[in-house]
């Protein structure tokens, strides 16, 4: 997250602390405050950090009393050095006092068995980009937050994450960032020329529309109209690639396609979708992620999934994968044809 601004910095960043042999340094970044800068070239898929929270906050929307209790309880266990770091974080919610306001600004969602958020000594220093080069994930096995590069990061580049967990047009992103963090984003995506920015907004609106369409009808549609469900996912997959998305979105599409095919007895396609989901998840979460481990199992034997056997509409043995096909023909087989969502339903109601 962004820390208190320090004036008089003329360079893009100034090194403050080198974190031992870690692949980054803490640096003062012009116009932002502190952040993390790559100390070396970091390859896509590399784990950048793995860190336990110093404060955990329960998920109770706008329940300030519970948040205050969580913060005060954690505060008693913090060292003097940890308290000093926490108090140096920026407070974008000054109306709620220094402790809750700072924690709300610096927290990162934890999607474990219980929905929580956490404040971290290093991960909470990472600044925002609407087109980030890294991704945070809570590893329930380790009980730590991991950060992985989702793009190649060059030495000297700032390490960034997205503070937003959904697709939005530029104006909506700026609005949410201002409300929650009181800053205006000038990242690469938000700084596009007007025509390119509008094109990006259209792509993201379409992606959001197809995502909502799938989420609202996925359970029933995968059995009643599995081909229609797969076509929606295929279109979403193509739009995500067109928008050059490299976060968890592609993995989620493959996982959803896996569920559609395995629920209808098609072990061959289910195996391929599980393999692809596993490959993407391993890059953004690491091989020790519980979800990556589960996907590896389903890639080996799709029939182990609880949805298998609900329907035999598409029954196909796990060995019936035409891997000898050229890439384009193989993808056509995988998605059951290369036709996107029917033209008369394009675009979806956004």
C-alpha positions in Angstrom: 0.0 0.0 0.0 1.0 3.6 -0.2 2.8 5.2 2.7 3.1 8.8 3.8 4.4 11.0 1.1 7.9 12.4 1.4 8.7 15.6 -0.6 11.8 16.6 -2.5 12.4 13.4 -4.3 13.5 14.1 -7.8 14.4 10.5 -9.0 11.7 8.0 -9.9 12.7 6.1 -6.7 15.3 6.1 -4.0 16.4 2.9 -2.2 15.6 2.9 1.5 16.1 -0.7 2.6 17.5 -3.9 0.9 15.6 -6.8 2.3 18.5 -9.3 2.7 18.7 -11.6 -0.3 15.1 -11.0 -1.3 14.5 -10.0 -5.0 13.3 -6.5 -4.1 14.2 -3.4 -2.2 12.0 -1.0 -0.3 12.2 2.4 -2.1 10.8 5.8 -1.9 8.9 6.2 -5.2 8.1 9.7 -6.6 4.5 10.6 -6.2 3.6 7.4 -4.2 5.6 7.1 -1.1 7.3 3.7 -0.3 7.0 0.7 -2.5 8.8 -2.4 -3.7 11.4 -2.2 -6.5 12.8 -5.3 -8.2 16.5 -5.7 -7.2 17.0 -8.3 -10.0 15.2 -9.6 -13.0 12.2 -11.6 -11.8 10.7 -14.3 -14.1 7.0 -14.8 -14.5 5.9 -17.4 -12.0 8.6 -16.6 -9.5 7.6 -16.3 -5.8 8.6 -12.8 -4.7 7.6 -13.0 -1.1 5.9 -15.2 1.5 4.7 -13.5 4.6 2.4 -13.9 7.6 0.2 -11.0 8.7 0.9 -8.9 11.7 -2.8 -8.0 12.0 -5.8 -10.0 11.0 -9.3 -8.4 10.6 -12.6 -10.3 10.5 -14.9 -9.8 7.6 -17.7 -7.7 9.1 -18.6 -5.0 6.7 -18.6 -1.6 8.4 -18.5 -3.1 11.9 -16.0 -0.7 13.3 -16.2 -2.2 16.9 -15.1 -5.7 15.7 -12.3 -4.2 13.6 -11.1 -2.1 16.5 -11.2 -5.2 18.7 -9.2 -7.2 16.1 -6.6 -4.4 15.8 -6.2 -3.8 19.6 -5.8 -7.5 20.2 -3.1 -7.8 17.5 -1.4 -4.5 18.6 -0.5 -6.0 22.0 1.5 -8.8 20.3 3.5 -6.5 18.0 7.1 -5.6 18.7 8.2 -1.9 18.9 9.7 -2.1 15.4 6.5 -3.6 14.0 4.4 -0.9 15.6 6.6 1.8 14.1 6.2 0.3 10.7 2.5 0.0 11.0 2.1 3.6 12.2 4.1 4.8 9.2 1.5 3.4 6.8 -0.8 5.9 5.2 -4.2 6.4 6.7 -6.9 7.0 4.0 -9.7 6.8 6.6 -8.7 9.4 9.1 -12.3 9.7 10.4 -12.0 6.2 11.9 -8.9 7.0 13.9 -5.2 6.1 13.4 -5.4 2.4 14.1 -8.6 1.3 12.2 -8.0 3.8 9.4 -4.5 2.7 8.9 -5.4 -1.0 9.0 -8.3 -0.4 6.5 -5.9 1.3 4.1 -3.1 -1.3 4.4 -5.1 -4.5 4.6 -5.0 -7.2 1.9 -7.9 -9.7 1.5 -7.3 -13.2 2.8 -9.5 -15.7 1.1 -9.0 -18.7 3.3 -11.5 -20.9 5.2 -12.8 -17.8 6.8 -13.0 -14.5 4.8 -10.6 -12.1 6.5 -8.0 -9.4 5.6 -4.5 -8.9 6.9 -1.9 -6.2 7.3 1.6 -7.1 6.3 5.0 -5.5 7.0 6.2 -5.9 3.4 3.2 -6.9 1.2 1.2 -3.9 2.5 3.9 -1.7 1.0 3.1 -2.8 -2.6 1.5 -0.1 -4.7 -1.5 -0.4 -7.0 -1.7 -0.7 -10.8 -4.8 -1.5 -12.8 -2.4 -3.6 -14.9 -0.2 -5.2 -12.2 2.9 -7.4 -12.7 2.3 -9.5 -9.6 -0.5 -11.2 -7.6 -1.1 -11.9 -3.9 -2.6 -15.2 -2.9 -3.4 -16.5 0.6 -1.9 -20.0 1.0 -4.0 -21.9 3.5 -1.4 -24.6 3.9 1.3 -22.1 4.9 -1.0 -19.6 6.5 0.9 -16.9 4.7 0.4 -14.5 1.9 2.4 -15.3 -1.2 3.3 -12.9 -4.0 4.1 -14.2 -7.5 5.2 -12.4 -10.7 2.5 -12.8 -13.3 4.7 -11.0 -15.9 8.4 -10.8 -16.3 9.7 -8.0 -14.1 12.9 -6.2 -15.1 15.5 -5.0 -12.5 14.5 -1.5 -11.4 10.8 -2.0 -12.2 8.2 -1.3 -9.5 6.4 -4.4 -8.2 2.7 -3.8 -8.3 -0.6 -5.5 -7.4 -4.2 -4.5 -8.1 -6.3 -3.3 -5.2 -9.4 -4.0 -7.2 -10.8 -7.5 -7.4 -13.0 -7.2 -10.5 -13.1 -5.7 -14.0 -14.2 -2.1 -14.3 -14.0 0.7 -16.7 -11.5 3.5 -16.1 -13.9 5.9 -14.5 -15.3 3.3 -12.2 -11.7 2.2 -11.2 -10.7 5.8 -10.4 -13.9 6.3 -8.3 -13.3 3.2 -6.2 -9.6 3.9 -5.7 -10.4 7.4 -4.6 -13.1 6.4 -2.1 -11.0 3.6 -0.5 -7.5 5.0 -0.8 -7.7 8.7 -1.8 -5.5 8.6 -4.8 -5.8 8.9 -8.5 -4.3 6.1 -10.5 -1.8 7.0 -13.3 -0.8 3.4 -14.2 -0.1 2.3 -17.8 -3.7 1.3 -18.3 -5.2 4.5 -16.9 -2.7 6.6 -18.9 -3.7 5.2 -22.3 -4.7 7.7 -25.1 -8.5 8.3 -25.1 -9.2 6.0 -28.1 -7.3 3.1 -26.6 -8.8 3.8 -23.2 -12.3 3.6 -24.6 -11.4 0.3 -26.4 -10.1 -1.1 -23.1 -13.3 0.0 -21.3 -15.4 -1.8 -24.0 -13.4 -5.0 -23.6 -13.7 -4.9 -19.8 -17.4 -4.3 -20.0 -17.8 -7.3 -22.2 -15.6 -9.4 -19.9 -17.7 -8.3 -16.9 -20.9 -9.1 -18.8 -19.8 -12.6 -19.7 -18.5 -13.2 -16.2 -21.8 -12.2 -14.7 -23.7 -14.3 -17.2 -21.7 -17.4 -16.3 -21.8 -16.8 -12.5 -25.6 -16.3 -12.5 -26.4 -19.4 -14.4 -23.4 -21.7 -14.1 -24.9 -24.3 -11.8 -28.1 -25.0 -13.7 -26.8 -24.2 -17.2 -23.9 -26.7 -17.1 -26.4 -29.5 -17.1 -29.4 -28.0 -19.0 -27.3 -26.4 -21.7 -23.7 -27.4 -21.3 -22.7 -26.4 -24.9 -24.1 -22.9 -24.3 -22.2 -22.8 -21.0 -19.0 -23.8 -22.7 -19.5 -21.2 -25.5 -19.9 -18.5 -22.9 -16.6 -19.6 -21.3 -14.9 -19.9 -24.6 -15.9 -16.3 -25.5 -14.8 -15.1 -22.1 -11.5 -16.9 -22.6 -10.9 -15.2 -25.9 -11.8 -11.7 -24.6 -9.4 -12.2 -21.6 -6.6 -13.1 -24.0 -7.5 -10.1 -26.2 -7.3 -7.9 -23.1 -3.9 -9.5 -22.3 -5.1 -10.6 -18.8 -2.5 -12.8 -17.0 -4.1 -12.9 -13.5 -6.3 -15.6 -12.1 -9.1 -14.9 -14.6 -7.8 -17.4 -17.2 -7.4 -20.1 -14.6 -11.0 -19.6 -13.4 -12.3 -20.0 -16.9 -10.4 -23.2 -17.3 -11.7 -24.4 -13.9 -15.3 -23.6 -14.9 -14.9 -25.4 -18.2 -13.5 -28.4 -16.3 -16.6 -28.5 -14.2 -18.9 -28.3 -17.2 -17.2 -31.1 -19.0 -16.6 -33.4 -16.0 -20.3 -32.9 -14.9 -21.3 -34.2 -18.3 -19.0 -37.2 -18.2 -16.4 -35.9 -20.7 -13.2 -37.0 -19.0 -11.0 -36.2 -22.0 -11.8 -32.5 -22.2 -12.0 -32.3 -18.4 -8.5 -33.6 -18.2 -7.1 -31.0 -20.6 -9.0 -28.1 -18.9 -7.6 -29.3 -15.5 -4.1 -29.4 -16.9 -4.4 -25.9 -18.2 -6.0 -24.6 -15.0 -3.2 -26.3 -13.0 -0.5 -24.7 -15.2 -1.9 -21.2 -14.8 -2.6 -21.6 -11.1 1.0 -22.9 -10.5 2.4 -19.7 -12.0 0.3 -17.3 -9.9 0.1 -19.3 -6.6 3.1 -21.8 -6.6 3.2 -25.6 -6.5 2.4 -25.7 -2.7 -1.0 -24.0 -3.2 -3.9 -26.2 -2.1 -5.8 -25.3 -5.2 -2.8 -26.2 -7.4 -2.4 -29.6 -5.6 -6.1 -30.3 -6.1 -6.0 -29.4 -9.8 -3.0 -31.7 -10.2 -5.1 -34.6 -8.9 -8.0 -33.8 -11.2 -5.6 -33.5 -14.2 -4.5 -37.1 -13.4 -8.0 -38.4 -12.9 -10.9 -36.1 -13.6 -13.3 -38.8 -12.3 -12.2 -38.0 -8.7 -14.2 -34.8 -8.9 -17.5 -34.8 -7.0 -19.4 -33.6 -10.1 -18.4 -36.6 -12.2 -21.3 -38.9 -13.0 -24.1 -36.3 -12.6 -24.7 -36.6 -16.4 -23.3 -38.8 -19.1 -24.5 -36.6 -21.9 -20.9 -36.1 -23.2 -19.4 -39.3 -22.0 -15.9 -39.7 -23.2 -13.0 -41.8 -21.8 -10.0 -39.9 -20.4 -7.7 -41.5 -23.0 -9.7 -40.0 -26.0 -7.6 -36.8 -26.3 -6.5 -36.0 -29.9 -3.2 -34.5 -28.9 -1.8 -35.1 -32.4 -4.0 -32.3 -33.8 -2.5 -28.9 -34.6 -3.0 -26.2 -32.0 -5.9 -24.5 -33.7 -7.7 -27.8 -34.5 -7.1 -29.0 -30.9 -8.6 -25.9 -29.5 -11.6 -26.3 -31.8 -12.0 -29.9 -30.4 -11.5 -28.7 -26.8 -14.2 -26.0 -26.9 -16.5 -28.1 -29.1 -16.3 -25.8 -32.1 -14.7 -22.3 -32.6 -18.0 -20.4 -32.7 -18.3 -17.8 -29.9 -21.6 -16.9 -28.2 -24.4 -16.9 -30.8 -24.3 -13.6 -32.8 -28.0 -12.8 -32.0 -27.0 -12.7 -28.3 -23.9 -10.6 -28.9 -23.0 -8.5 -27.1 -24.6 -9.6 -23.8 -26.7 -7.1 -21.9 -24.2 -5.2 -19.9 
